[in-house]
Amino acid sequence: MSARSIPYTLTGTVSLEGSGGRTHLVAESGEGMREPIDYPIEGLRAQEDSINFSFAPIGFRLQGRCISSDRLEGRFAVPHPPYDSIVGDWQARRKSGANE
């Protein structure tokens, strides 16, 4: 995941399971600050080719859609008070060997 207007990236994995899952991500700012983002997924909603979910106490929100049988992409937003939210784009691929 990469922010559009500031140097901010998230890398790692997201495990979706049933009505939830868990994130295993690391956020990195342009200043080189790194923070683990390891939280349960809340509010997972999948409908046709779309997916929406949130995680972490600060309220990361992701919206996306299926591009192919093993790839998703979309947009994310992270509240950043007192400033505007950090927004950006994300892509995900199904792990090799995953059966769902």
MDAnalysis code that builds the backbone (N, CA, C; Angstrom):
import MDAnalysis as mda
import numpy as np

u = mda.Universe.empty(300, n_residues=100, atom_resindex=np.repeat(np.arange(100), 3), trajectory=True)
u.add_TopologyAttr("name", ["N", "CA", "C"] * 100)
u.add_TopologyAttr("resid", np.arange(1, 101))
u.add_TopologyAttr("resname", ["MET", "SER", "ALA", "ARG", "SER", "ILE", "PRO", "TYR", "THR", "LEU", "THR", "GLY", "THR", "VAL", "SER", "LEU", "GLU", "GLY", "SER", "GLY", "GLY", "ARG", "THR", "HIS", "LEU", "VAL", "ALA", "GLU", "SER", "GLY", "GLU", "GLY", "MET", "ARG", "GLU", "PRO", "ILE", "ASP", "TYR", "PRO", "ILE", "GLU", "GLY", "LEU", "ARG", "ALA", "GLN", "GLU", "ASP", "SER", "ILE", "ASN", "PHE", "SER", "PHE", "ALA", "PRO", "ILE", "GLY", "PHE", "ARG", "LEU", "GLN", "GLY", "ARG", "CYS", "ILE", "SER", "SER", "ASP", "ARG", "LEU", "GLU", "GLY", "ARG", "PHE", "ALA", "VAL", "PRO", "HIS", "PRO", "PRO", "TYR", "ASP", "SER", "ILE", "VAL", "GLY", "ASP", "TRP", "GLN", "ALA", "ARG", "ARG", "LYS", "SER", "GLY", "ALA", "ASN", "GLU"])
u.atoms.positions = np.array([
    [0.840, -1.163, 0.000],
    [0.000, 0.000, 0.000],
    [0.889, 1.231, 0.000],
    [0.543, 2.205, -0.806],
    [1.321, 3.439, -0.880],
    [0.403, 4.645, -0.844],
    [0.757, 5.631, -0.024],
    [-0.015, 6.868, 0.053],
    [0.225, 7.690, -1.203],
    [-0.744, 8.517, -1.531],
    [-0.654, 9.342, -2.735],
    [0.126, 10.629, -2.524],
    [-0.050, 11.304, -1.392],
    [0.503, 12.651, -1.245],
    [1.703, 12.758, -0.307],
    [1.961, 11.733, 0.484],
    [3.105, 11.769, 1.392],
    [3.838, 10.431, 1.312],
    [5.116, 10.390, 1.705],
    [5.834, 9.117, 1.718],
    [5.364, 8.244, 2.879],
    [4.497, 7.287, 2.607],
    [3.954, 6.391, 3.621],
    [3.587, 5.094, 2.928],
    [4.168, 3.984, 3.392],
    [3.870, 2.691, 2.781],
    [3.544, 1.662, 3.854],
    [2.789, 0.662, 3.450],
    [2.492, -0.497, 4.287],
    [2.867, -1.726, 3.484],
    [3.619, -2.627, 4.103],
    [3.976, -3.877, 3.445],
    [3.690, -5.027, 4.390],
    [3.453, -6.191, 3.841],
    [3.202, -7.371, 4.658],
    [2.053, -8.173, 4.102],
    [1.357, -8.882, 5.004],
    [0.268, -9.746, 4.582],
    [-1.008, -9.443, 5.353],
    [-2.119, -9.785, 4.729],
    [-3.437, -9.711, 5.347],
    [-4.064, -11.085, 5.168],
    [-4.450, -11.728, 6.265],
    [-5.086, -13.040, 6.219],
    [-6.583, -12.850, 6.412],
    [-7.368, -13.235, 5.415],
    [-8.826, -13.151, 5.503],
    [-9.368, -14.531, 5.809],
    [-10.165, -14.611, 6.875],
    [-10.707, -15.895, 7.312],
    [-12.136, -15.698, 7.756],
    [-13.072, -16.331, 7.095],
    [-14.473, -16.241, 7.491],
    [-14.958, -14.810, 7.492],
    [-15.403, -14.325, 8.639],
    [-15.923, -12.964, 8.718],
    [-14.881, -11.971, 9.233],
    [-13.610, -12.367, 9.266],
    [-12.565, -11.476, 9.762],
    [-11.214, -11.856, 9.221],
    [-10.236, -11.859, 10.092],
    [-8.864, -12.170, 9.708],
    [-7.911, -11.341, 10.534],
    [-6.693, -11.151, 10.018],
    [-5.669, -10.418, 10.771],
    [-4.683, -9.781, 9.801],
    [-4.166, -8.613, 10.194],
    [-3.120, -7.950, 9.418],
    [-1.764, -8.280, 10.017],
    [-0.782, -8.375, 9.172],
    [0.620, -8.560, 9.574],
    [1.419, -7.600, 8.698],
    [1.340, -6.315, 9.022],
    [1.898, -5.263, 8.185],
    [2.934, -4.447, 8.942],
    [3.751, -3.718, 8.185],
    [4.673, -2.741, 8.755],
    [4.453, -1.438, 7.996],
    [4.156, -0.366, 8.738],
    [4.005, 0.965, 8.155],
    [5.354, 1.660, 8.214],
    [5.697, 2.386, 7.136],
    [6.954, 3.127, 7.120],
    [6.709, 4.531, 6.569],
    [7.149, 5.531, 7.343],
    [7.001, 6.922, 6.928],
    [8.209, 7.342, 6.105],
    [8.104, 8.522, 5.505],
    [9.211, 9.064, 4.729],
    [10.443, 9.344, 5.555],
    [10.247, 9.509, 6.873],
    [11.378, 9.762, 7.773],
    [12.048, 8.471, 8.216],
    [11.535, 7.328, 7.755],
    [12.117, 6.046, 8.123],
    [11.543, 5.434, 9.391],
    [10.538, 6.051, 9.971],
    [9.882, 5.489, 11.159],
    [9.096, 4.256, 10.728],
    [9.251, 3.166, 11.475],
    [8.557, 1.916, 11.171],
    [7.668, 1.534, 12.350],
    [6.463, 1.043, 12.025],
    [5.514, 0.654, 13.068],
    [4.807, -0.629, 12.647],
    [4.802, -1.649, 13.518],
    [4.052, -2.863, 13.190],
    [2.553, -2.589, 13.262],
    [1.827, -3.089, 12.294],
    [0.364, -2.969, 12.251],
    [-0.176, -4.398, 12.252],
    [-0.330, -4.953, 13.432],
    [-0.735, -6.350, 13.612],
    [-2.035, -6.365, 14.412],
    [-3.159, -6.359, 13.702],
    [-4.470, -6.229, 14.336],
    [-5.483, -7.165, 13.701],
    [-6.531, -7.501, 14.448],
    [-7.621, -8.261, 13.844],
    [-8.404, -7.367, 12.868],
    [-8.942, -7.977, 11.847],
    [-9.764, -7.264, 10.869],
    [-11.175, -7.145, 11.422],
    [-11.741, -5.967, 11.260],
    [-13.102, -5.704, 11.725],
    [-13.957, -5.317, 10.517],
    [-15.217, -5.636, 10.578],
    [-16.153, -5.176, 9.556],
    [-15.862, -5.680, 8.159],
    [-15.388, -6.917, 8.028],
    [-15.112, -7.473, 6.705],
    [-16.434, -7.680, 5.965],
    [-16.505, -7.116, 4.766],
    [-17.700, -7.276, 3.955],
    [-17.282, -7.542, 2.513],
    [-17.693, -8.674, 1.994],
    [-17.428, -9.026, 0.598],
    [-18.772, -9.141, -0.106],
    [-18.875, -8.508, -1.268],
    [-20.114, -8.545, -2.026],
    [-19.754, -8.566, -3.506],
    [-20.161, -9.621, -4.185],
    [-19.831, -9.841, -5.590],
    [-18.329, -9.702, -5.782],
    [-17.852, -8.686, -6.520],
    [-16.408, -8.564, -6.747],
    [-15.767, -7.493, -5.864],
    [-16.483, -7.012, -4.834],
    [-15.961, -5.943, -3.978],
    [-15.655, -6.445, -2.572],
    [-14.693, -5.782, -1.926],
    [-14.336, -6.107, -0.544],
    [-14.108, -4.808, 0.211],
    [-14.556, -4.762, 1.450],
    [-14.363, -3.616, 2.339],
    [-14.023, -4.152, 3.720],
    [-13.035, -3.557, 4.378],
    [-12.753, -3.929, 5.760],
    [-11.955, -2.836, 6.442],
    [-11.902, -2.910, 7.767],
    [-11.138, -1.954, 8.554],
    [-10.345, -2.724, 9.603],
    [-9.320, -2.046, 10.156],
    [-8.514, -2.660, 11.204],
    [-7.780, -1.576, 11.964],
    [-7.263, -1.930, 13.119],
    [-6.469, -1.087, 14.018],
    [-7.336, -0.055, 14.719],
    [-6.955, 0.286, 15.941],
    [-7.732, 1.263, 16.694],
    [-7.890, 2.605, 15.969],
    [-6.902, 2.982, 15.166],
    [-6.991, 4.274, 14.474],
    [-8.007, 4.234, 13.323],
    [-8.362, 3.051, 12.847],
    [-9.418, 2.938, 11.845],
    [-8.959, 2.924, 10.400],
    [-7.919, 2.165, 10.068],
    [-7.561, 1.961, 8.665],
    [-8.800, 1.434, 7.937],
    [-9.125, 1.962, 6.781],
    [-10.243, 1.465, 5.979],
    [-9.743, 1.128, 4.581],
    [-10.092, -0.060, 4.109],
    [-9.729, -0.475, 2.764],
    [-10.983, -0.819, 1.979],
    [-11.021, -0.387, 0.738],
    [-12.074, -0.738, -0.197],
    [-11.383, -1.226, -1.451],
    [-11.900, -2.286, -2.038],
    [-11.267, -2.793, -3.239],
    [-12.177, -3.690, -4.033],
    [-11.600, -4.230, -5.102],
    [-12.361, -5.141, -5.955],
    [-11.427, -6.177, -6.553],
    [-12.029, -7.274, -6.986],
    [-11.279, -8.345, -7.630],
    [-10.899, -7.919, -9.040],
    [-9.649, -8.083, -9.380],
    [-9.158, -7.802, -10.718],
    [-9.050, -9.105, -11.503],
    [-8.712, -10.182, -10.785],
    [-8.637, -11.518, -11.375],
    [-8.909, -12.514, -10.251],
    [-8.818, -13.785, -10.544],
    [-9.113, -14.800, -9.522],
    [-8.115, -14.795, -8.372],
    [-6.950, -14.173, -8.549],
    [-5.955, -14.158, -7.469],
    [-5.426, -12.764, -7.145],
    [-6.114, -11.703, -7.592],
    [-5.605, -10.352, -7.364],
    [-6.726, -9.376, -7.009],
    [-6.453, -8.521, -6.007],
    [-7.348, -7.448, -5.574],
    [-6.596, -6.132, -5.658],
    [-7.329, -5.051, -5.852],
    [-6.717, -3.733, -5.739],
    [-7.779, -2.737, -5.316],
    [-7.334, -1.619, -4.741],
    [-8.294, -0.631, -4.279],
    [-7.630, 0.570, -3.646],
    [-8.399, 1.214, -2.769],
    [-7.956, 2.426, -2.086],
    [-8.016, 2.224, -0.583],
    [-7.172, 2.973, 0.136],
    [-7.221, 2.930, 1.594],
    [-7.251, 4.351, 2.142],
    [-7.722, 4.471, 3.382],
    [-7.724, 5.750, 4.096],
    [-7.353, 5.486, 5.548],
    [-6.518, 6.363, 6.089],
    [-6.077, 6.274, 7.480],
    [-6.286, 7.637, 8.125],
    [-7.118, 7.724, 9.182],
    [-7.269, 9.010, 9.870],
    [-5.907, 9.497, 10.374],
    [-5.682, 10.807, 10.297],
    [-4.399, 11.391, 10.683],
    [-4.645, 12.740, 11.371],
    [-5.460, 12.719, 12.464],
    [-5.812, 13.988, 13.110],
    [-4.574, 14.698, 13.653],
    [-4.505, 15.974, 13.646],
    [-5.523, 16.928, 13.212],
    [-5.455, 17.233, 11.720],
    [-4.714, 16.462, 10.957],
    [-4.554, 16.694, 9.523],
    [-5.573, 15.873, 8.734],
    [-5.558, 16.053, 7.426],
    [-6.418, 15.244, 6.562],
    [-5.987, 13.787, 6.622],
    [-6.901, 12.900, 6.299],
    [-6.592, 11.465, 6.269],
    [-5.510, 11.176, 5.237],
    [-4.725, 10.148, 5.514],
    [-3.761, 9.647, 4.540],
    [-4.546, 8.720, 3.617],
    [-4.483, 8.951, 2.330],
    [-5.180, 8.101, 1.366],
    [-4.181, 7.565, 0.358],
    [-4.485, 6.384, -0.170],
    [-3.571, 5.793, -1.130],
    [-4.197, 4.599, -1.814],
    [-3.368, 3.871, -2.498],
    [-3.788, 2.717, -3.284],
    [-3.113, 1.456, -2.763],
    [-3.771, 0.325, -2.958],
    [-3.211, -0.949, -2.524],
    [-3.485, -2.027, -3.570],
    [-2.649, -3.046, -3.533],
    [-2.808, -4.243, -4.357],
    [-2.480, -5.441, -3.489],
    [-3.152, -6.551, -3.773],
    [-2.886, -7.784, -3.033],
    [-3.000, -8.965, -3.984],
    [-2.195, -9.965, -3.710],
    [-2.248, -11.225, -4.465],
    [-2.467, -12.372, -3.500],
    [-3.182, -13.378, -3.967],
    [-3.372, -14.583, -3.169],
    [-2.038, -15.279, -3.024],
    [-1.752, -15.739, -1.788],
    [-0.513, -16.479, -1.558],
    [-0.516, -17.777, -2.352],
    [0.602, -18.162, -2.843],
    [0.740, -19.442, -3.527],
    [0.310, -20.559, -2.591],
    [-0.513, -21.469, -3.094],
    [-0.961, -22.594, -2.283],
    [-2.230, -22.308, -1.511],
    [-2.717, -21.044, -1.520],
    [-3.977, -20.736, -0.827],
    [-5.116, -21.359, -1.593],
    [-6.068, -21.947, -0.888],
    [-7.129, -22.655, -1.564],
    [-8.438, -21.902, -1.624],
    [-8.503, -20.678, -1.155],
    [-9.737, -19.896, -1.252],
    [-9.470, -18.544, -1.832],
])
